[in-house]
């Protein structure tokens, strides 16, 4: 049995519970006693994420490591543990990367809101604008000084990430687009150049992927490139993009994000077939 000694009067208590009860006679709170006599180090009681003061739990375990659930979720240590757990059980770092989970989310959103993404609902958009107005004084939090700062920092991080991946610093390359091109790269001996800047002054475009040896442009199209939810009808600017790139004598192969999510194996098979045919024509 571990006996606890009162640091004020020297009395020995049977355990931490008895000590907690005993120190009340000295008219000192459990938190004050813990802070003065039992605190492990000077950083205990300070949030590991934002450095704010954390809540005291009880004398047996001291202070919380984080001040809020937000700080817990944003902690690099916690995020790393989540990624390791997800990789172990699901094969993905993030649950949102699982096609099965994405499909379930879309089905749930369709059931409740009539859209795959709740923010496409006018009702949700109105609630969002109203809530932002109440909290920030603006209909969009990005209009606030903090929001603008977050946008700038996000852009800087994105630029650093692209340079780290040997990609041009602009335009913006999405995570799904990067994954798409990374997968295709495994099925060809030719290097797929990302957002080749060579064409920016010729047609004012950055092709998503470019294989010079095959005269092939690869375009990955997210939902905002289309007029319909099914991602079948391209916007006029995207039609112009295809014609302008094709005018250079290149084959333009376009894949929608929806196609990639729903039938990855089919897209890979199409790519392998396309590359083989273009090789034979060389």
C-alpha positions in Angstrom: 0.0 0.0 0.0 1.4 3.4 -1.0 1.3 5.9 1.9 1.0 9.5 1.1 2.6 12.2 3.3 0.9 15.6 3.8 3.5 18.2 2.9 1.9 20.7 5.2 1.8 18.9 8.5 3.8 15.7 7.8 0.9 13.3 8.6 1.0 10.0 6.7 -2.2 9.0 4.8 -3.1 5.6 3.5 -3.6 6.7 -0.1 -4.3 9.7 -2.3 -8.0 9.6 -1.4 -7.3 10.0 2.3 -4.8 12.7 1.5 -7.4 14.6 -0.5 -9.8 14.4 2.4 -7.1 15.3 5.0 -5.9 18.5 3.3 -9.4 20.1 3.7 -8.5 20.6 7.4 -5.7 22.9 6.3 -8.3 25.0 4.4 -6.6 24.6 1.1 -8.2 23.4 -2.2 -7.0 20.2 -3.9 -5.9 22.2 -6.9 -3.8 24.6 -4.8 -2.2 21.7 -2.9 -1.5 19.8 -6.1 -0.1 22.9 -7.8 2.2 23.7 -4.8 3.4 20.3 -3.8 2.6 17.6 -6.5 2.9 19.3 -9.9 5.4 17.3 -12.0 6.9 20.3 -13.9 6.3 23.9 -14.7 4.5 23.2 -18.0 1.8 21.0 -16.3 -1.5 22.9 -16.4 -0.7 24.6 -19.6 -2.3 23.4 -22.9 0.2 21.5 -25.1 -1.4 23.0 -28.2 -2.2 26.7 -27.5 -0.4 27.3 -24.2 -3.6 28.4 -22.3 -4.4 27.2 -18.8 -6.1 23.8 -18.6 -8.7 22.5 -16.1 -7.8 20.8 -12.9 -9.3 17.3 -12.7 -8.4 15.9 -9.3 -5.5 15.4 -7.0 -4.8 11.9 -8.2 -4.2 12.9 -11.8 -3.7 16.6 -11.9 -4.4 18.9 -14.9 -5.8 18.1 -18.3 -3.2 18.1 -21.1 -5.3 20.2 -23.4 -7.7 23.2 -22.7 -10.4 22.1 -25.2 -11.6 19.5 -27.6 -10.5 21.7 -30.5 -6.9 21.6 -29.2 -7.1 17.8 -28.7 -8.2 17.4 -32.3 -5.5 19.8 -33.7 -2.7 18.2 -31.7 0.0 16.7 -33.9 0.5 13.8 -31.5 -3.3 12.9 -31.5 -3.5 13.4 -35.3 -0.5 11.0 -35.7 -2.1 8.4 -33.5 -5.4 8.7 -35.6 -3.5 8.3 -38.8 -1.6 5.2 -37.5 -4.9 3.6 -36.3 -6.7 4.4 -39.6 -3.8 2.9 -41.6 -3.8 -0.2 -39.5 -7.6 -0.8 -39.7 -8.6 0.8 -42.9 -5.5 1.3 -45.0 -6.0 5.1 -45.1 -4.5 7.9 -43.0 -7.8 9.7 -42.9 -11.3 8.1 -42.8 -12.4 10.7 -45.4 -10.1 8.9 -47.9 -12.1 5.7 -47.7 -14.4 5.3 -50.7 -16.8 3.4 -48.6 -17.1 6.1 -46.0 -17.3 8.8 -48.7 -20.2 6.9 -50.3 -22.0 6.6 -46.9 -21.6 10.3 -46.2 -23.0 11.1 -49.6 -26.0 8.8 -49.1 -26.7 10.3 -45.7 -26.5 13.8 -47.1 -28.8 12.9 -50.0 -31.3 11.4 -47.6 -31.4 14.4 -45.3 -30.7 17.4 -47.6 -31.2 16.2 -51.1 -27.5 16.9 -52.0 -24.3 15.0 -51.7 -22.8 18.0 -49.9 -25.0 19.7 -47.3 -23.5 23.2 -48.3 -25.3 22.8 -51.6 -28.6 23.1 -49.8 -30.0 26.7 -49.8 -31.4 26.1 -46.3 -27.9 25.1 -44.9 -26.4 28.0 -46.8 -28.8 30.4 -45.1 -28.2 28.9 -41.7 -24.4 29.2 -42.3 -24.6 32.9 -43.3 -26.9 33.7 -40.3 -24.6 31.9 -37.8 -21.5 33.6 -39.3 -23.2 37.0 -39.1 -24.1 36.5 -35.4 -20.6 35.3 -34.5 -18.3 37.3 -36.7 -20.4 40.2 -38.0 -19.9 38.9 -41.6 -21.7 36.4 -43.7 -18.4 34.6 -44.4 -15.8 34.1 -41.7 -13.0 34.6 -44.3 -14.0 38.2 -44.5 -12.7 38.8 -40.9 -9.1 39.7 -40.2 -8.5 36.3 -38.6 -10.2 34.6 -41.6 -8.0 36.5 -44.1 -5.0 35.5 -42.1 -6.0 31.8 -42.2 -6.5 32.0 -45.9 -3.0 33.5 -46.4 -1.4 30.9 -44.2 -3.3 28.1 -46.0 -2.1 29.4 -49.3 1.5 29.6 -48.1 1.3 26.0 -46.7 -0.2 24.8 -50.1 2.7 26.5 -52.0 5.3 24.9 -49.7 3.6 21.5 -50.1 3.7 21.7 -53.9 7.4 22.7 -53.9 8.1 19.8 -51.6 6.5 17.5 -54.1 8.6 19.0 -57.0 5.4 20.7 -58.4 5.1 24.3 -59.7 4.3 26.8 -56.9 1.0 27.6 -58.8 -1.7 26.9 -59.7 -3.3 25.2 -56.7 -3.0 21.4 -56.9 -5.7 19.5 -54.9 -4.9 16.4 -52.7 -7.2 14.2 -54.9 -5.6 15.5 -58.1 -2.1 14.8 -56.7 -3.2 11.3 -55.6 -4.7 10.7 -59.1 -1.5 11.6 -60.9 0.7 9.7 -58.4 -1.3 6.5 -59.1 -1.1 7.0 -62.9 2.6 7.5 -62.6 3.0 3.9 -61.4 1.6 2.6 -64.7 3.9 4.4 -67.2 7.7 4.7 -67.6 7.2 8.3 -68.8 7.4 11.1 -66.3 4.1 13.0 -65.9 4.9 16.6 -65.6 2.6 18.4 -63.2 1.0 21.8 -64.3 3.7 22.3 -66.9 4.4 26.1 -67.0 5.8 25.9 -70.6 2.3 26.4 -72.0 1.2 29.4 -69.8 2.2 32.0 -72.4 1.1 29.9 -75.4 -2.5 29.2 -74.5 -2.7 30.7 -71.0 -3.3 27.2 -69.5 -1.5 24.9 -67.1 -2.3 21.2 -68.1 -2.7 19.1 -65.0 -0.5 16.3 -66.4 1.8 16.3 -69.5 3.7 13.5 -71.1 5.7 15.1 -73.9 6.9 11.8 -75.4 3.3 10.8 -76.1 2.0 14.3 -76.8 -0.6 13.6 -74.1 -2.4 16.1 -71.8 -4.1 14.7 -68.7 -6.9 16.8 -67.2 -8.4 16.0 -63.7 -11.7 17.8 -63.3 -13.3 18.4 -59.9 -17.1 19.1 -59.6 -16.7 22.8 -60.2 -15.8 22.2 -63.8 -19.3 20.9 -64.6 -22.8 22.4 -64.9 -24.6 19.2 -63.5 -24.3 17.1 -60.4 -23.5 14.0 -62.4 -20.4 15.7 -63.8 -21.3 15.1 -67.4 -21.8 18.6 -68.9 -18.7 20.7 -68.9 -18.7 24.5 -68.5 -17.9 26.5 -71.5 -14.4 27.5 -70.3 -13.5 23.9 -69.8 -14.7 23.1 -73.4 -12.5 26.0 -74.6 -9.6 24.6 -72.6 -9.9 21.2 -74.3 -10.0 22.8 -77.8 -7.1 25.2 -77.0 -4.9 22.3 -75.7 -5.9 20.1 -78.6 -5.0 22.8 -81.1 -1.3 22.2 -80.1 -1.5 18.8 -81.6 -2.0 16.9 -78.3 -4.4 14.2 -77.2 -6.4 15.7 -74.3 -7.6 13.0 -71.8 -10.1 14.3 -69.2 -11.2 12.4 -66.1 -13.7 13.7 -63.6 -13.2 13.4 -59.9 -16.5 11.6 -59.7 -15.3 8.9 -62.2 -12.1 8.5 -60.3 -13.9 8.0 -56.9 -16.5 5.6 -58.3 -14.4 3.4 -60.6 -10.7 3.8 -60.1 -9.8 0.5 -61.7 -11.7 1.4 -64.9 -9.7 4.7 -65.2 -6.4 3.0 -64.6 -7.3 0.4 -67.3 -8.2 3.2 -69.7 -4.9 5.0 -69.0 -2.8 1.9 -69.7 -4.7 1.2 -72.9 -4.2 4.9 -74.0 -0.5 4.9 -73.3 0.0 1.6 -75.1 -1.8 2.8 -78.2 0.1 6.1 -78.3 3.4 4.2 -77.8 2.6 2.0 -80.9 1.9 5.2 -83.0 5.4 6.6 -82.2 
